[in-house]
Amino acid sequence: GAWQESVLYPLRGKVALVTGGSRGIGAAIARRFAQRGADVAITYRTHPDEAERVAADVRAFGRRCLYVRVDVANREEVASLVERTVSELGRLDVAVANAAVNLSQPVLEATWESVHRTVDVTMFGVFHTLQLAAQAMVRQGRGGKLIAIGSVHAEIPFPTSAAYNMSKSGINNLCRTMARELAPHRINVNVIEPGWIDTEGEHDRYTDEEIKAGLSRVPLGRMGEPDEVAGLALYLASSEADYVTGSILRIDGGITLQN
Ligand code: NDP
């Protein structure tokens, strides 16, 4: 019946956009949204083959998928992504600003170039994505859901990551401000702060030994799975979360409980 349908397919008839959908957390979110009924637009930057694989999975769920090469630091490219999503998939109901980069360096040695690039992608990329998506949603007049993938590093001053950490703090305040301004339009804006998630990006960054050592900081004793983050994103994207706005939700295995 209709009730069963809405439980199994909470995003039926919706269109979602996910930046950085080719790998890691973004790819898991795109797949989960499609599995639960949404058509999905994803972006990739350096991994077209991975994006194509995600698109194939989305289509295997019977949903439509648009994948576009986008640098989220480039406002024109994000604008064209939003336009193409609305024109090719018909509407926009959910936007997930997930793409980020951490060109990590200790502050004393940091080059301005890498600091600027990190903030351009991780903070301004989120601004472009959420602002342009919000404008499209307001034009539609049907409300919507905006989600930023932040990080526990908004609070934990993780060394060598100053530009990233300050970008993640910045998007928290962006989202809380947008939540207030957009409430009259029935657009909910929330942040997910993952802790340490088992993605390709982390394995590029750290050796297996380093990961094992790092896990001593995690009360639950393991990394989180991208699929677990996708579950929280699905909740925030669905009508179950219609009363949730301006929230910063952690999914971190308890990492922020330790000093
Ligand atoms: P990955 O490095 O595994 O994947 C990053 C994704 O973002 C890829 O799809 C990549 O595209 C895309 N991307 C990178 N730069 C840009 C850019 N300039 N423009 C558009 N797309 C871009 O990352 P994760 O899945 O690990 O991280 C996803 C989000 O989760 C980020 O916001 C990250 O800060 C956050 N996070 C992750 C944690 C973790 O432990 N993994 C912990 C806390 C937060 P492509 O590969 O095609 O270049």
Boltz pocket constraint, residues with backbone or C-beta under 6 A from the ligand:
constraints:
  - pocket:
      binder: B
      contacts: [[A, 19], [A, 20], [A, 21], [A, 22], [A, 23], [A, 24], [A, 25], [A, 26], [A, 43], [A, 44], [A, 45], [A, 46], [A, 47], [A, 48], [A, 70], [A, 71], [A, 72], [A, 73], [A, 97], [A, 98], [A, 99], [A, 100], [A, 101], [A, 121], [A, 149], [A, 150], [A, 151], [A, 152], [A, 193], [A, 194], [A, 195], [A, 196], [A, 197], [A, 198], [A, 199], [A, 200], [A, 201], [A, 202]]
      max_distance: 6.0
